[in-house]
């Protein structure tokens, strides 16, 4: 089974001979770099490119193309090489940035063809050269890490940032780009490739790189964060790498009002931790402050558990080292000194673990106290369905900042659940997996129950989106070609809040996709022309959600192509995709659908540890948020939406 990585996550590489496969959305140059333990380039033979394809342990591709394969023999990699990076570079004359082309996919596979780990490079924007992933040594073994970090200035900036002098980096980049054997699929403008040495620039200085801090991204998975594993200033060979958990705060510009001051903390007894207060993070509104506070809780939990696990790992490695030293000393082979040395090593290990556990318990207690204060204060868009806020909720006049998709927790404290909030409008579509493959929790359920749970989860998300948007600002379409989701869809159908009846059969699929595709095309053209107000009167300007159930039933090749188009282009103009499907059932379409699945965020209808953060690589258990058994909260929310629509219609 392939491990689907997110940025910063790692995975063991169990084979010494592997292939690295690249599937890009446009012809790219694929290179391999060799670096030391700190990720620095030094000396000759650091870059495998079309003009110098072979380095010890790696054979790089030799042409510009949208698909590449590297042959890697890790046993042949030099002992002083600790990182083997895979670099993707846009050629001159082609696309100007990775953000303008479909997301690339990189996989590590065994020679027989089975993929071990894969990574989709999402979240890129102005980059023209990226480090897609890297194989690195860790305690005598090799691992793969999803990186996805790049440089707008190109390959020269990447090499300079890795330690090469600016002139040497420019010359090496020019040599790599100047020896590209073009294929038939490459851009024809490469025939007049310019000289690049004078165009390559060194990385920006800290002063030049300073820019307003971006809005905080979705907790899991996160894009744009520096990947974990890079040693910080305080790192030592025996200590884990330092990781920055600085919270991305919003900065005011000169023409904006100052940020509201956080609420003061309640007084506490001397020596005690500050009492938590809901909404004490920075932000422009209470909703934004609560969103930032939830994000901070997620960071704190990730950090404190990472520190605990690192301490236990250090204690174990120290005990192993001391036991090895005791067994290798001839003096300990006589009498009872050897047993005493072993007992001492184990006692030291238990002492270190106990200290780490005490710190973990203290931090978790503080987070639990904060969660008990924050959870009841959350607005409806962030709140669980069992939160009393839903009983008094009314259709708002403004769209929300974010939406709760479910909860996240770690095995060290499963009862401490952090809301998984996704910013709105959704940057990526969602895929609720109703298949049993790849999930231990799903394997314990029968197929019918699992499919019903997945569709119930989709309906709950749709109701939440409808309830937290203004009455005329959100529409929901449903494709249920076989009618298998009618039981779950009953509340939506009964309330009359859908844009139309659920589409059934091949004809219904065709009509629904054609209407949404037309909307995307028209809005895109209007925005490019700078005249969004000139849309035809029959175009619904509200945000749209398309729920697709039982895919690929009822879909032909044209419908599949339209669905991929909506997934790629729809989110930018307010058309969002929510699929409820089993990937294995759609395998008949082969690689045609791989980009579609990779562009969606996978969620599970049952608790499952399938999400990872990019800093410390925790496997977070995602748990969907569903209404309590027997509750009418969904029906009440839909009644309010229907009433608000009746009163707002002209």
N, C-alpha and C positions, 0 to 999 in steps of 0.2 A: 504494500500500500504506500502511495506517495505521501510524504509529509509536506503539507502546504504551508510554506513559511510566510511570515510577514516581516516587514523591515526590522532588522536587528535580531531576529530569532536565529538560533543555531540548531544544528542536528548532527548526530554522529555520522561519520563516513566509515562504513564497515569494510569497504573494499580498498585495496591498494591501486587497482587498475579501474578507472572510471572514465566515463564520457561526460562532458559538459555540453549541453545542447542549448542553443539560443534560437528562439522564435520571435522575431521582431516584426513590428507593423510596417517597417520600411527598410530598404537596404541600408545596412550599417556595417562599419568596420569592427570586427571582434578581435580583441587583443588579449594577451595574458601577461601579467606583471608578476615579478618576484620581488619580495621585500623581506626585511629582517623582522625581528620580534616586535619592534616598535612601529612597523609599517613604513619604514624608510627605504628609499631606493639608494643604492650605492654601487659604484663600479660599473663594469660592462655586463652585458647579458641580463638586463633586467626586464626587457620587453620583447615578447614574441609577436611579430607582426608579419605582413605578407612578404617583406623583404628579408626577414630573418625568422622563419617560421618555427624553428626548433630550438628549444632550450632544454637543459637537463630535466627530464620528467614531464615535459609538456610539448605538444605539437599543436600549433595554432592553425586556424583556417587560412586559406590563401587568397580569398576573393571578397569583394563587396557583394553582400547578398542579404536577404531577409531571414535566412536560416544558416546556422553554423554549428559545427561540432568540433570540440577540443578533445584530443586523446591525452589522458593524464595517467602517469605511472608515479604514484606518490613515493614508492620505494627508491626511485631514481632522482628525486628532488634533493638538491644539495643540503647538507646538514645545517648550513647557516641561513637557509631560507625557511622562514616560518609562516609566510603568507603568500598564497598564490591567488592573485586577483583576476577576475574576468571583467574586462573593460569594453564598453560599447561606445562608439564614436560616430556621430553623424558626419557624413562626408561633405566637403565643400560643394555647393551647387544643389544640395538636397534640401530637406526640411531644415528650418532654422532653429528648431528646438524640439526636445523630446515631448514637451507638453502638447505639441501640435499633431502627434502621430499616435496610433493605438499603442496601448501598453505592451511592452516586451515581456517575454516569459523565458526564464532561464531554469534549467533543471540539471541535476546531477544524477546520472544513471549508471547502472552496471553495464559491462560490455555485452551482456545478453539482451539488453534493451529495457529492462525494468527500471523505472524511475525511483530513486531513493528520496529525493527532495526536490521541490519546485518552488519558484518564487516569481510573482508577477510584479513588475516595477511600476507601481501606481504612485500618484502624487508628484510626478515630475512636472516641471514647468519650463524654465528658460535654459535648462541644462543642455549642452551639446556633447558632453563626454561624461559618462557615469561609470562608477564601479558597481557592477550589477551584483556580484557575490564574491566571496573569497573562501578558499580552503585554508585552514590554519591549524597549526599544531597546538595541542593542549594536553599537557601531561603525557607526552609520548604517543598520543593518538591524534588522528585528524578529524576535524569537524568542518562543516560548511556553515557559513553565516550569510544571511540575506542582508545586503548593504543598501543598495539603491540610493547612493549619494553621488552628486555630480557637480559639474562646474559649467557655468554659462560661458566662461572664457575658453573652453575647449581642452584638448588633450595637453597642451603645453602647461596650462594652469594646474591640471591634475598632477603632472609629473613634477612641477616645481613644488607643489604642496607636499609631495612625497620626499623632498629633500634634495632634488637635483638643482644645480645652479640654473638660473633663468636661461642663459644662453644654451647650455647643454640640453635642457628640457625642450627648448624651441627647435633645436637641430634634430633631436630624436623624434619629436612630433612630426616635423616636416618629412623626415625619412620614412616614418610609418605611413603617413597619409599620401606621400608621393609615389608609393609603390603599390597602389591598389590595382590589382587586375580586375577590370570591370566585367560584369556578366550582362547577359541580355536584359535582365530585369533592373539594372542600375539606371540611375537618372542619366539621360543623354548629355546633360550639361556638364558632366564630369570630364567630357572630352577636352574642355578648356580649363583644366584645374589651375588655379592661380598659385603663385609662390606664397608659402605660408609663414616663413620665418619672421617676416616683419609684422605679421598680423597677430601672432601669439603674444599674449600679455601675461605678466606674472599675476599671481593672486592679489586680491585687494589687500591693502593694509587694514589693520583694525579700525582706523578712523574712517576709511572709505567703506568698509563693510557695515558700519553702524547703520541700522535702519529701524523703523518702528517694529516692535515685537508683534508677531501675528496673533490673531485670535487663537485661543486654545483649540486644538483639533479633537476629534473624537477619541475617547479613551482607548478603545481597542477596535481594530488595529489603528496605530497612529502613523501618520506620514510626516516627513519633514524633520524628525528628531535625530540628532547625531547618534549613530549606532553605538551600542555598548561594546566595550572591549578595548577602546583606545585608551592607553595609559594616560593618566592625568598628571599634573605637576607633583602630587604627593604620593604617587605610586612607588612601590618598592617591589623587588623581584618576589618577595614572599607574601605580599598583600594583594588583595583583589584590586582591579582597576577602579579608580574613582569615577563616579558617574554624576553628571549634573542633573538635578531634579528641579532646577529653577522653573517656577511656574510662569508660562507665557502670559504676561499681563497686557492689558490694552493701554496704550499710551495716548494721551490727549494731544491734539495739535493746537496751534496757536489760536485758531478760530473756534475751538470747541470749549464748552464749559468744563470747569474742573471736575474731576471724578469725585463722587460723593464719598465722604469719609466713612470708614467702617464703623459699625456699631461698637461702642466700648464693651469690653468683656465684663461680666458680672464679677463683683468682688469675691475673692477666695481666701481661704485660710493661708497663713504664711507657710511656705514650704510645699504647698500643694500645686498640682498642675492647674493652669487656667481653666475655668469652667467654659465649656464650649457654648458658642452662641450661633444660632442659625443666621446665615447671611453676613458673616464677618469677613468674607473675602472682598476683594476689590471688584468694582463693576459700576455700570451706569444705571442699573435698576436692580430691584430685589431679585428678579429672575436671573439676571446675569451674575449677581453675587452668589446666589445659590448654585448656579451652574459651575462657577469657578471654585466654590467650596467643595462640591462633589468631586471635581477634577483633582483638587488638592488632597482629598481623602484617598482617592485612588493612588496618587503618587506616594502618599505616606504609607499605605499598606504595602505597595510594591517595594518600597525602600526598606521598611523594617523587616519584612519577610526575607528579602534578599540578604540583608545583613545577618539575620539569624542563620540562613542556609550557608552563607559563606563562613560564618564562625564554626558551624558544625563540620563543614568540609575541611577547614583549617585544622580543627582539633583531631579529626580522623587522620589527616595526612601527617600531622606531627606525631601522633601515637604510632602510626606505621613506621615512620622514620626512626623513632626511638626504639621500637621493637627490633627493627632490622639491625640497628647498631648494637643492641644488647646481644642478639643472637650471633653476630659476627665477631664479638669480642671473646677470645679464648678464655679469658679469666672468668667469664660468666658461665662457662660450661661445667665448672666444678662447684660442688656445694649448692647452696640455695640462692646464690647471688643472682642467677638468671631469673628465677621466679620473682625475686624482689624487684628487679629492674622492670619486668613486665607489669607487675602490680603498680609500680610507680607511674609507668607510662599510661596505664588505664585510668589511674586516679586523676592524673593531670587532664586527661581527655574529659572525664566526667565533670571536673571542676569548670573547664572552659565551656562545656555545653550547658551546665547549670547557670553560669553567668549570662550566656546568650539567651537562655530561656527566660531568665528574669527580666532582661531588657525587652524581649519580645512581648511577654505578658504585660509589662507596663505600657508599652506603646499600643498594644491591642486594646487594653482597657480604656485608654484615652480615645481611641478611634470608635469604640463601641459607644462611649458616652456621647461623642459628637454625632454619631449616626442616630442615636435616640432623640437628639434635639433637632437634627436636620430633616429627617424623614417626615415627621408630621408637618413641617413647615413648607414642604415642596408644593409648587403649583400643580395643577392637574396634568400638564404636559409631562412633568417629571415624576409624578406620584404613582405609587402602586394602585391597582384597581380597588384594593381594600382600604385606601386612605379616605377618611371622611370628607376630604375636599371635593370628592366627586358628587356628594349629595347636594351641595350647594352650588355646583358649577353651572355657569351660564355661558353661552356662546360668546367668545371674546370679540373685540373690535379690531385687534391686531393679531398677526401671526406670531407663534411662539418662537423662542430662540432655539429650542432643542426639543427632542422627543425621547422618552424612555423606551428602550427596546427590550429591556430585561434587567437582570442582576448579574453581578460578577462576584465570585468569591474564591478563596484559596483553601487548600486542605488544612492549613494550620489553624484556621478558625472559620469553618463553613457557615456559622451563623452570622458572621459579619459580612453583610452583603452591600456592595457598592452599586448604586444605580449606573447602568450603562446608558449614557445619554449620547444621542447622535444629533449633531447640529442640523438645523433646517435652513434652507431646503436641502434634501439629501443629495450629497455629492455622488453617492454610489447607490445602485439598486440593491435590493435585498433578495436573498434566496433562502427560503425555509426548506430545509432538507427533510423530505418525508421518506427517504430510503434508509435501509438498515446497515448498509455498508459503511465502515469507518467509524462507527460509534458503538461502544460497548453498551451504553444505556439503551440505544435503539434496538440492539440485538435481543434485548429481553422482552420486547413488546411484539405482539402480533401485528401483521401488516395493516389490518383495518384500523386498529386503535391508533397506530402511529400516523396513518394518513389523516385520520379525523383530528388528532391533536395538532398536526401541522396546519390544517385548514382553520381550526379554531384560533390558533395563534395569529394567522394572517388576518382573520376577521377582527380580532381584538386590536391589532395594530391599525387597521383601516378605520375602525370606530374611533380610536384615540385621535388619529389624524383629523377626522371630520369634526370631532368635538372641540379640538383646541384651535381650529382655524375659524376665521369669520365665516358666516353662513354662506357667502357667495364666493369664497376664495379657494375652495377645494372640491374636486370632483373625483369620484371613484368609478372605474370601469372594471368589469369582471369578464374573463374568458374561462368558461367551464365547459369545454367542448363536449364532454361525455355526460355532464350533469351529475358527476360523482360527488360534488361538493355542496349539493343543494341543502343538506341538513345544516351545515355550518353557516351557509349564506342566508339562511332564513331570516335572521334579524335584520340584515341589510335590505333584503327584498321587501319584507313586511313594512318597514318604516318608510320606504319610498325615497331613500336618500341617494340611491345609485343614479349614475348618469343615464342608465338604461338597463333593461333586463340583462341578466348574465348571458353572454354570447354562447350559443350552442352550435355544434356542428361546424363543418369546414367553412360554410358560408358566413356564419357568425364570426368566426375567427378572422376571415378575410375582411369583413366590413369594419370590425373594431380596429384592427391594425392599420387599415387604410386611413381611417379617420384620424387616428393619433399621429400617424406618419405625416399626413397632410398638415396637421397643426404644427408639428416640429419644423417642417419645411417653411411654412408661411412665417412663423415667428422668427426663424433664423434670417430669412430674407428681409423682414421688416427691421430687425435690429441692425443688420449690415447696412441697410439703406439709411439708418438713422431716423426712421419714421415708424416707431412701434405703434403709434396711434392710428395708423392707416391700415390696420388689419381688416379683413372682411368682417361684416357684422355677425356672420355665423360662426366665427372662431371663438371658442370659449377661452378667455384669457386666464381663468383660474388655474391653479396648479392641478395636475392630473396624476392620479395613481392608477396603474393598470395591474390588477391581480390576475396572474395566469396560473390556472390549476390544471393538474393532470397533463402537463407538457410531456411529450410532443403530440399527444392525441389531437387530431384535427389540423395539424400543421403540415403544410407542404414546404418545398424548398423556398418558395417566394416568401411565405409567412415567416419562416425561420430567419431569412435575411432581414425582413422588416423588424423582427423582434431584436435582432442584434443591433440594428440601426437605432432603435429606441433606447437600448441599453447604453450605446456609445454616445449618442447625441441628445437624448431626451432630457437628461438631468439639467443641462445648462439652460434649457428653456422651459423648465417646469413640468416635464413629463417623467414620472418616476415609475420604476418597474419593481414589482414584488412577485417573485415566482415561488410557487409551491410545487416542488418536483423532486424526482429521484434521478440523480445524474446517471446512474447505471442504465436506467430505462431509455435515456436519450443517447446512449452510446452508438446507436445505429447510424447516427449522423456523423460519427467519427470526429476528426479534428476540426470540422466546421464549427462546432459549438464550444470548443475549448476556450476561445477568447471571451465568449459570453459568460461562461461560468466563472472565469477568473476575474471578470469585471464586477461581479456581484459580491456582496458581503454575506457569507454563509452563516446562518443561524440554525439552531437546533430546537425542535419542539419539546425536547426532553433535556434535563440537565446533562451537559457534556463539556469536557475540558478541551475545546477545539480552538480557543482564541489565545493569542499570545501578545505580550507587550514587547516593544522594541528595545527596552533598556536592559532589563535583567532576565528576560526570556522566560518569565513565569507562564505556565499553562493555566490560564484562568478558566474556571468552570462557569459557563453561561447558563443561566436559568431563565426561561421565559416568564413574563409577567402575565398571568391570566386571571380573570375574575374569579372570586371564590365560588365554590360549588353551590348552586342554587341561588346565586345572587342575580338581581335584575339590573345591575348597574349599567350593563351594555344597553339594554332596552331603554332605560331612563335617559342615557346620554343620546341615543338615537332619536328619542322623542323630542328632546330639546333642539337637536339639529334640525329636525323636520319642522318644528314650530318656528324656529328662527328663519328658515327659508321661506315659509309662508308669509311671515310678516315683513320680509325685506323685498319681496317681489313687487315690481311696480304695478 
